Amino acid sequence: MKKLISLFVIAASVAAAFCACTPDNPKDPEIKLEGIKVTPAALPLDMGATATLKVTFIPENVTVEPKVEWTTSDPEVATVDGGTVTAVAAGEATITASAGGFTATCAVTVTGSEPEPDTFDYTPGEEYLAETNLWKAVADADGEGFSGHAMESVTKKQSTYKFEFAEATPDLWANFGFIYTTEGHSLPLKASSKYTIKYTLYATQDMPAAFLKVNKDDPATETHEDGYIWETTKALTANTPLVVSDQFDGVDCESIAFTIAFGGNPADVRVYIKDLIIEEIVPPTPSVPEAFAGTYKVTDMLIHGGLYITKIEAFKDKSWMWNSSVYKEQDNILIVDAANATVDYQAGADGAFWDRILIAEKNKFGTGDLDLSANFDQIPHKVSSLSVDATTGAVLIDGTVAAQAYTPGEYPISVDWAGCKGTITVPEGSIALYFKCTPMPQDSYTWDSNWQYTDFDRFVIHPFGYVAIFAKQE
């Protein structure tokens, strides 16, 4: 009996010992943290490079692994996020890992200088150096007419302005920079003239949106954020030059500033603007190729406009929007005289021109009837001088009204930043004239999402072009 009892006691003792050693038993002895280690302990980095540090717990089999917090002694030299170190500028910084009351460090040494894009050429182009470039001749005549600022910095080398935005974030839409004239280097514009603007954009990273504007500027007070004159939006591909060229109507102002704003862009992006050219357009000597001569009748009027609208609409299909019949325009006559380089736009058999008044009922602003003739009635109702470039199709009427001429065929057109596309179809025996329209300035209205894909957006907010098609009369 005593032997059986002894065996029972021994078995119970073994079982108890086994249970006491199982991981799920709350009475297990806790293995506490005794320290931490960061590897490597020293880290050399080139500017712009990144590296990831590793934390090792001592002992490695601690019961509970504590959360690791990272800090840097100098964020202007090196930053740290979750153990990933980014070299910002030359210098030394200490990266510290903290966990469970213990700390360990890594000494970071950043060397080198910011690399310029290998494919970027700072050498000014011939167009920039030309006497006709008002920006070079006036604003930057002696290298002292330029000033600028950005959210962080802007510098100039030869004909290139470099913007740096190290603190940009993908969700930040306020990364502004300015290039503006200084007192004594004004670049005035005239309302009676048209101007061309041209420059090359280059970015070190992909940029979904770069907003570029020309604004009025007062060099004496350095006020250069108001008075919108011209704007465009471009998407940039990393390390790929993009040449931008456009025209704009002048305004009477003392001087101008060039504004650039970046939306939703990555940190540490650098943007280069090279060879900023602004020239006054000198009207060519009127001339008309004989092939364009003749008498034409209006057969159609089309609108190219609206955000993300991919169809060109006929005005006649929207006749219920206007206060008078659009068909008043359908029989109007265009007489092109090649010998005298003139064009005469006459009312048709009804003796009337359509007045382009959008009725109050269709005006989402609630401000009554809207007169849209400035965009949709650009051909003077008189005999005017005419110049047609036989090679490019560029048209200038009365020395001020610019258009693009198309001969029979199909022509895709688009405004990429607005997603607005379409195709101009010109029938045999006809010509078309495409007139650029002026969308409403963004600061003149508050956008309503209900306007998206509507005729109100197409005709009023974002009209980009007006097309008139003329059939030649026998």
PyMOL commands that set and color helices and strands:
alter all, ss='L'
color gray80, all
select helices_A, chain A and resi 2-20+126-129+134-139+290-292+315-321+326-328+360-362+373-376+416-418+442-444+449-451+455-461
alter helices_A, ss='H'
color red, helices_A
select strands_A, chain A and resi 35-39+42-46+50-52+54-58+69-72+78-81+84-87+91-99+102-111+146-150+153-157+160-165+175-181+194-203+207-217+228-236+242-249+255-263+269-280+294-305+313-314+333-337+342-346+357-358+370-371+383-388+394-397+401-406+409-415+420-426+430-436+463-472
alter strands_A, ss='S'
color yellow, strands_A
deselect
rebuild
show_as cartoon
